[in-house]
Amino acid sequence: MKNRYDLLIVGGGMVGATIAAALGNTDLKIAVVEQQYPEPYQPGSEHDLRVSALSIASEQIFKTLGVWDGIVSRRVCPYRRMKVWESDENRASTEFVSNDIGADHLGYIVENRVIQLALLEHLSQFDNIDLICPAETVDIDYSPGCSLLRLANGRELIGKLMIAADGGGSRVRMAAGIGVHSWDYDQHALVASVVTELPQQDITWQQFTPDGPLAFLPLSGNRASLVWYNRPSEVRRLLKLDDQPFINELSKAFPERLGSIDSLLERGAFPLRRQHAQQYVKEGVALAGDAAHMINPLAGQGVNIGLLDAAVLAEVILKGHRQGVEISDLSLLQQYEQQRRGHNLMMMQVMDGFYRVFSNDLLPLKLLRNFGLGVAERVAPAKNKVMRFAMGLEGTLPALARGEKL
């Protein structure tokens, strides 16, 4: 049996579900195909390992869509300060404080599952959206304006426009014949959820060392997420340690400001990769989020630029549809690519620059780092402008991030 849709959104994670939510209550018939429904949230349960730092722009997108209450009602941790310093804290450092720009906070640390649950729950209210989950895709047949998705249960879905929101290894992207430029960084990121001596904090920080940065992300209560960037061999060694020796290594590497680490909840690691699709669109297909780009996670901007993708793509599709333009039309979809590709490429290059300047121990670059951090701390207008841009309070923003409904 073939089911026909205007849009097939492959991937119901944060980006795919946001696109669908933005197009709810329209006359577009939409299918969201997701492999597995996330585990229900239980109050008092331990935090997940996978968390994201949501910017104010991302928060505003969720508020405009009516999803934010579903996120906050579960669990979030606001942060109001962010500090960056060289390996020796006595050297130059800079601290970003929300009060300096008249804001209540810089952003929120939120578990990915909490965001996805709130979004999928929100989709259930729309008659024009079918959430097909759990669903295993066995074949994707891309054809401009009429793509077909075959599921393991024998169901076949046909859509005018297919949206790839299925991650860095996107099968939709490959089916559409879109290539990528990619390379691996010589670092892995080790992530650990821990219980700390200190109560909930309102600061995130990043300390740069020759082997890679150390990052602290506060979670609710006396929980924290620690991120340790290091050589792949060192990360593999750390992962093999038993819990207490591993905690001892964390205690030696991370600054005393964290307080003692009382226990380890969970740990994992992933390689760092930069990847960028050679194009974001073809007739009848569009890429969003990790399917279009993977960025160094140094500043936690990956999820935020993915959500901006979602907001812009939904805006372009709906505007074209209201004007009578076929939503699979290449010239319409290119408006999305024109708005997002340059911005995403700039963010990728900035993160690359940070990685190359900070992940070594060469004396000239050490001097440059200290000079840069010192200048950033002393030149308040420049520091505040950087802060506002990172938060999504400046620059060209889509309607949803400005609080405007589509």
C-alpha positions in Angstrom: 0.0 0.0 0.0 1.4 3.4 -1.0 0.7 6.5 1.1 1.2 9.8 -0.5 2.5 12.9 1.2 3.7 16.4 0.4 6.7 16.0 2.7 8.6 13.0 3.9 10.8 14.0 6.8 13.3 11.2 7.4 14.5 11.5 11.0 12.4 12.6 13.9 15.2 13.9 16.1 15.5 17.5 17.2 15.9 18.9 13.7 13.4 16.8 11.8 10.7 17.1 14.5 11.3 20.9 14.6 10.6 21.2 10.9 7.4 19.2 11.3 6.3 21.2 14.3 6.8 24.5 12.3 4.5 23.1 9.5 1.8 21.8 11.8 -1.8 23.1 11.2 -1.1 23.7 7.5 -2.7 21.9 4.6 0.6 20.2 3.8 0.4 16.4 4.4 3.5 15.4 6.3 5.1 12.1 7.4 7.8 12.0 10.0 9.7 8.7 9.9 11.7 7.9 13.0 13.6 4.7 13.9 12.8 4.6 17.6 10.7 6.5 20.1 12.8 7.9 23.0 12.4 6.4 26.4 9.8 8.3 28.5 11.1 10.8 31.0 10.8 9.9 34.6 11.1 12.7 37.2 14.1 12.1 39.5 15.9 9.8 36.9 19.6 10.3 36.3 20.6 12.6 33.5 21.4 11.2 30.0 24.9 11.4 28.6 23.8 13.3 25.5 23.1 16.9 26.3 23.0 20.1 24.3 23.7 23.8 25.1 20.7 25.6 23.6 21.2 29.2 22.6 18.5 31.9 23.2 17.7 31.7 19.5 16.9 28.0 19.8 14.9 28.7 23.0 12.9 31.3 21.0 12.2 28.8 18.2 10.8 26.4 20.7 8.8 29.1 22.5 7.3 30.3 19.2 6.3 26.7 18.2 4.7 26.1 21.6 7.2 23.4 22.6 9.3 25.2 25.3 6.9 24.4 28.1 7.2 20.7 27.4 10.9 21.0 27.7 11.0 23.1 30.8 8.4 20.9 32.6 10.8 18.0 32.3 14.3 19.2 33.1 16.7 22.1 32.1 19.7 23.9 33.6 20.2 27.6 32.8 23.7 29.0 32.7 24.4 32.7 33.1 28.2 32.7 32.8 30.8 31.2 30.5 34.5 31.3 31.3 37.5 30.4 29.0 41.1 30.2 30.0 44.5 28.8 29.1 45.8 25.7 31.0 47.3 27.8 33.7 44.3 29.8 35.2 46.7 32.5 36.3 47.2 33.4 32.6 44.8 35.5 30.6 41.1 34.4 30.6 37.8 35.9 29.7 34.4 35.5 31.2 31.1 36.1 29.5 28.2 37.2 31.9 24.6 37.5 30.8 24.1 40.6 33.0 26.6 42.5 30.9 24.1 42.5 28.0 21.0 42.8 30.1 20.0 39.2 29.7 18.8 36.8 32.4 20.9 33.9 31.0 23.2 32.8 28.2 21.4 29.6 27.4 20.3 26.2 28.8 21.9 22.8 29.1 19.2 20.3 28.1 19.2 16.5 27.5 18.7 15.7 23.9 16.0 13.1 24.8 14.0 15.8 26.7 14.0 18.0 23.7 12.9 15.2 21.3 10.2 14.0 23.7 8.7 17.5 23.9 8.7 17.9 20.1 7.2 14.5 19.3 4.6 15.0 22.0 3.7 18.3 20.4 3.4 16.7 16.9 0.5 14.5 18.1 -1.9 17.5 18.1 -1.6 18.1 14.4 -4.0 16.3 12.0 -1.7 16.9 9.0 1.3 15.1 10.5 1.7 11.3 10.7 4.5 10.2 13.1 5.6 6.8 11.8 7.6 5.4 14.7 9.2 2.9 15.2 10.1 2.5 11.6 13.0 0.8 9.8 13.7 2.2 6.4 14.9 -0.6 4.0 15.1 1.4 0.7 15.1 5.0 -0.5 14.3 5.7 -4.1 15.0 9.4 -4.8 13.2 10.9 -7.8 12.7 14.7 -8.2 9.2 15.5 -7.0 8.2 11.9 -6.3 10.5 10.0 -3.9 9.7 6.7 -2.4 10.5 5.3 1.0 10.1 1.6 1.7 9.8 0.5 5.3 10.6 -2.9 6.8 6.9 -3.6 7.5 6.1 -3.4 3.7 4.7 0.1 3.9 5.7 2.5 1.0 5.6 6.2 1.4 5.7 8.6 -1.6 6.5 12.3 -1.1 6.9 15.4 -3.3 9.7 16.7 -1.1 12.0 14.5 1.0 13.9 16.1 3.8 17.1 14.5 5.2 17.2 14.9 8.9 18.7 11.5 9.5 22.2 12.5 10.8 25.8 12.6 9.6 25.6 9.2 7.8 22.3 10.3 6.0 20.9 7.6 3.7 18.7 10.2 2.1 21.7 12.3 1.2 23.4 9.2 -0.3 20.2 8.2 -2.2 20.1 11.7 -3.7 23.7 11.4 -4.9 24.9 14.4 -2.8 28.6 14.1 -1.8 30.4 15.5 1.2 33.7 17.2 2.0 34.9 15.6 5.3 37.9 14.9 7.5 38.6 13.6 10.9 40.3 15.7 13.6 43.0 13.9 15.5 41.0 14.0 18.7 38.1 12.2 20.3 35.7 13.7 22.8 35.2 11.7 26.0 31.9 12.6 27.8 31.2 11.8 31.4 28.1 12.4 33.6 29.2 12.8 37.2 27.9 13.6 40.7 29.9 16.5 42.2 30.4 17.8 45.7 29.1 21.3 44.7 25.4 22.1 44.2 24.0 23.2 40.8 26.1 25.8 39.2 25.3 28.6 36.7 28.5 28.6 34.7 30.0 26.6 31.8 33.7 26.8 31.3 36.4 25.6 28.9 40.0 25.2 29.8 42.5 24.8 27.0 45.5 22.4 27.3 48.0 21.2 24.7 46.2 17.9 24.3 42.8 19.5 23.9 40.1 21.4 25.9 38.4 20.4 29.0 34.8 21.5 29.4 32.3 21.7 32.2 28.5 21.8 31.6 26.3 22.2 34.6 23.2 20.0 35.0 20.4 20.3 37.5 21.2 19.4 41.1 24.8 18.5 41.8 25.2 16.8 38.5 27.6 17.8 35.7 28.6 16.8 32.2 32.4 16.8 31.6 33.9 16.8 28.2 37.5 15.8 27.7 39.1 16.3 24.3 42.2 14.2 23.8 44.2 11.9 21.5 42.2 8.8 20.4 44.7 6.5 22.1 44.4 8.4 25.4 40.6 8.3 25.3 40.6 4.6 24.6 42.9 4.1 27.7 40.6 6.2 29.9 37.5 4.3 28.8 39.1 1.0 29.8 39.6 2.1 33.4 37.4 1.0 36.2 35.2 3.7 37.8 37.4 4.8 40.6 40.7 5.0 38.7 38.7 6.9 36.0 37.4 9.4 38.6 41.0 9.8 39.9 42.1 10.7 36.3 39.2 13.2 36.0 40.2 14.8 39.4 43.8 15.2 38.3 42.8 16.7 34.9 39.9 19.0 35.8 40.3 22.1 37.9 39.6 22.2 41.6 36.7 24.7 41.0 34.6 21.6 40.0 34.7 20.4 43.6 35.3 16.7 44.3 33.8 14.1 42.0 31.7 11.9 44.2 30.6 9.3 41.6 30.5 8.5 37.9 27.1 7.9 36.3 28.0 7.2 32.7 30.7 7.8 30.1 31.2 7.4 26.4 33.3 8.9 23.6 33.0 9.8 19.9 35.5 10.9 17.2 35.5 14.5 16.1 34.8 15.0 12.4 34.1 18.0 10.1 31.7 17.2 7.3 29.9 19.5 4.9 27.5 18.5 2.1 28.5 19.7 -1.4 25.0 21.0 -1.7 22.1 21.3 0.6 19.3 20.8 -2.0 18.4 19.2 -5.3 14.9 19.2 -6.8 12.7 17.3 -4.4 15.2 16.9 -1.6 16.7 19.1 1.1 19.3 18.4 3.8 19.2 19.8 7.4 21.2 19.5 10.6 23.9 16.9 10.7 22.8 15.5 7.3 24.1 18.8 5.8 27.0 19.6 8.2 28.9 18.3 11.1 30.9 20.9 13.1 33.6 20.7 15.8 31.6 20.7 19.1 34.1 23.1 20.9 31.4 25.8 21.4 28.4 23.6 21.4 26.9 25.2 18.3 26.0 22.1 16.3 22.5 21.7 17.5 21.8 25.4 17.4 22.8 25.8 13.7 20.7 22.7 13.0 17.7 24.3 14.6 18.2 27.4 12.5 18.3 25.2 9.4 15.0 23.8 10.5 13.4 27.2 11.1 14.6 28.6 7.7 13.6 25.5 5.7 10.1 25.5 7.2 9.8 29.2 6.5 10.9 28.9 2.9 8.6 25.9 2.2 5.5 27.5 3.7 6.1 30.8 2.0 6.5 29.1 -1.4 3.5 26.9 -0.8 1.3 29.9 0.0 2.4 31.6 -3.2 1.5 28.5 -5.2 5.0 27.3 -5.9 5.6 23.5 -5.9 7.5 22.7 -2.7 9.8 20.4 -4.6 10.9 23.2 -6.9 14.7 23.6 -7.0 14.6 27.4 -7.2 12.5 27.5 -4.0 14.7 25.2 -2.1 17.8 27.1 -3.2 16.5 30.0 -1.1 17.0 27.9 2.0 20.5 26.9 0.9 21.5 30.5 0.2 20.4 31.6 3.7 22.1 28.8 5.6 25.1 27.4 3.7 27.3 30.6 4.1 26.4 31.0 7.8 27.1 27.3 8.6 30.4 27.4 6.7 31.5 30.5 8.6 30.8 28.7 11.9 32.7 25.7 10.8 35.7 27.8 9.9 35.6 29.6 13.2 35.5 26.3 15.1 38.4 25.0 13.0 40.4 28.1 13.9 39.8 27.5 17.6 40.8 23.9 17.2 44.1 24.6 15.4 45.1 27.6 17.6 44.3 26.0 21.0 45.1 22.3 20.4 48.9 22.6 20.5 51.8 23.8 22.7 53.7 26.0 20.2 55.1 29.1 21.9 53.9 31.6 19.2 50.4 30.3 19.4 50.5 30.2 23.2 51.4 33.9 23.2 48.6 34.5 20.6 46.1 32.7 22.8 46.9 34.6 25.9 46.9 37.9 24.0 43.5 37.1 22.5 41.9 36.1 25.7 43.4 39.1 27.5 42.1 41.5 24.8 38.6 39.9 24.9 38.4 40.4 28.6 39.4 44.0 28.5 37.4 45.2 25.4 33.9 44.9 26.7 32.0 46.1 23.5 33.7 43.4 21.3 33.2 40.7 24.0 29.5 41.6 24.3 29.0 41.6 20.6 30.5 38.1 20.3 28.2 37.0 23.2 25.1 38.4 21.5 25.9 36.7 18.2 26.6 33.4 19.8 23.3 33.6 21.7 21.3 34.4 18.6 20.5 38.0 19.6 22.2 39.5 16.6 22.6 38.7 12.9 20.0 37.6 10.3 17.6 35.3 12.1 14.6 33.3 10.7 11.1 34.4 11.8 10.7 31.6 14.4 13.9 32.7 16.2 12.5 36.3 16.3 9.3 35.1 17.9 7.2 35.4 14.8 4.8 32.6 13.9 4.9 31.3 10.3 
